[in-house]
Amino acid sequence: MKIKFLGTAAAEGIPALSCGCETCKRAKKLGGRNLRSRSQALINNDLLIDFNADTYWHMVKYDIELENINHVLITHSHQDHLQVKDIEYFRPDFCHGRKESINFYSAISGYNLIKQEADMPYMQGSVKYHLVEPYNDYLINGYKIKVLKANHAEFTTPVFYLIEKDNKKLLYAHDTGIFCQDTINYIGGRVDFITMDCTGGLQKGWRDNHLCLETNLEMIEILKSRKIVDNKTIKVVNHFSHNGQALYDDIVKELKGTDIICSYDGLEIEF
């Protein structure tokens, strides 16, 4: 299995729009991996996770043939994960060469937004939408997918995903605080790869809605105690906010001596 991190920031990006804080100033000055677009990932070139306002830029920057991607998992309805108005551009008069409808999968909040857009007369069946619910399993494009309840803003019906194919398991756990017990129970056995929310960066005590590096380490220990994560599991921290007051270089320095990888835009890992 392969994952490519197209964007790795929280809602505002790094540097944040119209922000003059020291973190954003440093990001502009240093550039490189310290610059982050909004979080989005691509699995095996055929399964997209989230659909935000930076999707167009990611398509161009990484030479992604979006016309050949037919399945999109949505984590929740916050606009940095679901830019619903851009779905209009899958309509037939904008979208030439696509052979199949694109399928979006979302819990109820995002599902309703997608449905409203996809049902417009000019869309002509270009977009299909599917409701997913926590603690259910789905077979999507050859992937076995478990939907897990996230600890995040409830009105967005937040979920995250355990994705399995070819006996490899990837846990994509963003926009969530400390996992609830039901979610831990539903994950079941060992995962080969985990990517975790680190919105709070080097700040302390982020436990609800989002995590920070401190609580990432706590969460890893919890998952180790349940034999979900072990020393062979690839561990990545991702989804960073400028409010975490840490750039890529700062996080890497803090992670020295651990087996945890700090994500950056364009990071690709095959396992």
Order of alpha helices (4+ residues) and beta strands (2+ residues): beta-alpha-beta-beta-alpha-beta-beta-alpha-beta-beta-beta-beta-beta-alpha-beta-alpha-beta-alpha-beta-beta
